[in-house]
Amino acid sequence: MDGILPLWKNKGMTSHDCVFKVRKLLGTKKVGHTGTLDPEVEGLLPICLGEATKIVPYLMDTTKTYRATATLGFSTDTEDQTGEIQDQENVDNEISRESIHEVLQEFCGEITQQVPLYSAVKVNGKKLYEYARANESVERPFRQVQIHNIRFLSTTYDKVDKTQAIEFEVTCTKGTYVRTLCVDIGKALGFPSHMSHLVRIATGNLSEQDTFTLDQVQDHLQNNEPIPLLSINKVLAHLDNLDVDEDTKEKVYHGQKFPLPSPIPNTTFFRMTYHNQIVAIYQIHDNKKEIKPARVFRFNERK
């Protein structure tokens, strides 16, 4: 069983829980996931099976799209709804949609984020959340990330709690902290804030419309229906492609290098396909004159 299951992870489950359940349902050990989702976050979690586990690193680097809600009025130590309240300031007057839209656009392009204290990023060999739990001070690093698109969706003003929720959609690079983005949006609007809700709706060229829940997978099994797996070739469509003939395909299977093709691929890694079926993932050799195999696949792929 080789392919990718575009799973919709429900809130309350860890990514590891999903892998464990898929292993149990399908009776296979060769299962992996791409792009961890926190238990309180729901959304698209690509599950790789069989030979598809070889492509996990190439899916991790794809862009991600989220629907997020930033709630203005108070901040938390974790920057999301699970943390303890820190700064608090009433939103006495509703912020206009125009002002929100204007501020959101300021975050398009390359931005700098300070890594959250409650994260697994290591400083001096120790994870940041370990410093937080030990109540030890530490200098958090900064990162450059890319916001490809950010779109205002809606806003809700709570007259009783004096808070305002802003829902938006964002497409960003790997390593972007959406909760930090919510905090920074709040600062730009003049209020402490936190991320109160998050859903991942796309990873690379996979979207919410492609997904199946664990219950739906179980229904397919009970009805003796094929599991809705996507082919490796389809999921890696974001990589450039070189179509090869049968002779070259056999050389690829033996791990051979080839002269640098023309035109040179635009992506660091690229697909080698034969009759629309993936044969391998290649990359440019360090000598810049050849290409070499990064991953080779030996199976008859589903179409």
N, C-alpha and C positions, 0 to 999 in steps of 0.2 A: 504494500500500500504506500504509494509515493505521491505526494502532492501537498497542497496547502489548504487547510480548513480555515476559512475566514470566520472565526468564532466571535459572537457577541457576548462579551463578559458581563455578567450581572454584577451590580453593586453588592459588596459584602464578601466576594470571593477574591482570593489572591491569584496571581498569574500561575503560581505553582499548583494551586487547587485545580485550575482548568487543565493543566497538563496531566495531572494525576487522574482526573476523571476521563479525559480522552483516552489515556492509556488503558484504563479499565474497560471503557466501552468498546474500544476497537481491538483490544487484546494484543497490543503491540508496545514494545518498549522504546522504539526509536521515535521519540516525540520531543519537540522543542518549541519554544515560543519566541516571538520577536517583539521587543519593546515592552517592558514591564508596565503594568497598570496597577496603581495602588488599590487596596481593597475598596475604598470609598469612591473609586472612579469606575464608571461603566464604559463599554464601548468596544470597538474593533480590536481584537487580539489575534493576529495571524498565528495559527498553529501549524508547524511544519512536521510532516510525517515521512519516514523512510529516507530516501535520497534527498528529499527536500530539506532535511536538517542541515545539509551542506550550505544552504543559501542564507542561513540566519544572519551572518554578518552583512550581507548585501541588502537585506531588508531593514536592518537596524538604522542604516544611514539615510533612508528615504525621508521625505518630508511628511509631517503629520498635520492633520487638521482636527481642531477641537471646537466644541461649543462650551463656552465657559461663562460663569457668572461671577462678577466682582461685586461684593457688597460693601458699600461705603458706610462709615459710621464707627467702625472699630477694627482694629488689627489683632492678630493672634501670633503666638510665638512660632507656630508651624506654618503661618501664612495661609492656612486653609481653615475650614470649618471644624476640624478636629482638635484645634489647639486651644490654649487658654487665652482669654482676652488680655490684651496689653494696653495699647492706647485707645482712647474712646473720645469721640466728638460728634455731637448731634448734627445731622444734616437738617437744619431748620427750614431751608427752602429747597424745593425740588430743583435739581440741575436740569437745564433744558436739553433736549435731544440734540440740538445744534451744537451746544458746547461739548457734549459727550463725543459726538461724531468728529469734531475738530481735534479733540485730544487724542482719540484713537488713532487718527491718521499720523500723528506725530511719532507713533511707534512702528510705522512701516519702514522696512529697510534694515540695515545692520544696527543693532543696539547693544548696549553693554548691560549685563545683569550681574548682580552679586549673588553668588551661590547661597541658597537658603541654609540656615543653621541646621535645620532638621533635614539633612540629606546624607547620602552615602559617599560623597566626595571626600577624599582623604587629604589631610594636611599633616605633614610630618608623620606619616604612617598611621594616622588615626582618623577614623571617620568623624565627620562633623557632628553627627547626631550623638556620638559618644561624648564629645565635649559638652554638648547641650545637656545631656542626662547627668553628667558629672558636675554641672554648673561651673564649667571652666571657660575662661575667656579664650578666644581664638580669632585670628584674622582670617576672614572668609575671602577666598579668591574671587576675581571677576572673570567673566566670560563674554566673548563676542558671539552673538547669535544672529540669525537672519529671520526677520518676519516678512514673509512673502506677501501676505495679504491679511488684513484685519477688517472685519465688517461688523458694524453695529446692528444688533437684532431688535432689542427691546429694552425698556427700563420700567421699573416699578418703584414707586415712592411709598414708604410706610410712614404715615402721619403719626402713628402711635409710638413706634420704636425710634422714629427719627433716623431711619436708614434708607438707603436707596440702592437697589440692585440693578446692575447693568449686565445684560446678556450680550455676548458678542461671539463671533466665529473667527478663528485665527488659524492660518497655515504657516508653519514654521519649521526650522531645521531641527535635527536631532540635538538634544542637549538643552533645548529651551525650557525654562521653568515657567509654566503658565501661571502658577500661583504667585510667583515673583512679578510676573507681568501685571497681574491683578493689583498687587500692592503698589506698583509703580504708576499704574493708571490712576489709582486713588490719590497718590501724592500729587500727580499732575493736576488733579481736580481740586486739591486742597484738603483732602480728608484721609484719615487712616482707613485702610480697607483690607479685605482678605478674599480669597477664592472660596465661594460657598457652594459651587457646583462645577463639575467637569465631566464631559463626555468626549471620547475620541471617536470621530466619525469617519476618518480616512487615514490610511497609511499607504504612501506611494500611490499606486493606481488602484488600490482596493478601497471600497467605500462602504458605508452603512448598508446600502442596497444589496451588497454581496453576502452579507453575514447570515449565519445560522446560530441558533441557541443550542445549548446542550440538550434541551428537551426535544428540539427538532431533530437533532442527530439521533437521539434515542428512538424517536418515532420512525425514522428511516430504517433503522436496524430491525425494529419489531415488525415492520411491513416488508422486510427483505428487499428494500430499495437501496440502490447504490449510494454511498456516502458522497455528498456534494463537494468533492475536492477540486481545487483549481490546479492547473498545470504549472510547473516551475517556469516554463517559457512565458506564460501569461503574466505571472506575478513579477517577473523580472523585465517587463516591457520598458521600464524606465532606463535600462541599460542599452547602449548601442548594440547593434547586431551585425555579425558577419555571417553570411550564408556560405556554406562550404559544399564541395562535391564529395562523392563517396570516397575517393582516394584520400582527400584531406581528412575526412572524418576518421578513417582508419589510423592515420598518422596522429590525430588528436588523441585517440584512445591509447596510443603508446606514449603520450606525454611529450610529443615533439614540439620544438620551438619553430617559429616561422619568421620570415623577414617582416619588418614593420609594414603593415598594409597602407595603401593610399586610396581614399583619404584616411588620415589617422583618426581613430575613434575619439569622440568628444568626452566620453566617460572613462574614468580610471580603469574600471573593469568593464568588460563587454561580453556579450553572448556569442557563442559559435553554434549555429544551428544547421541542421540537415533536414530538408523537407519540413520546415516549420517545427521541428522537434529539437530541443536543446541537447547539445553534445557536451559542451563545456563552458566554463567561464575563463576567459583569458585576460591577461594584463600586459602592459608594456614592460619589457625587461629593463633592468637597471642600466644596461648599456645603450638604451634608447634606439637600438637598431633592430631589435627583435621583439616578438611577443611570446609569452610563456604561459602555460596553464596554471590557473589558480585552483580550479575545481573541475573534475571530469565526472560525467554522469553516465552510468551504464544501465539503461533500462529502456523499455518501450513506453514512452509517455502517453498519458491520456490526452486526447485532443480537446 
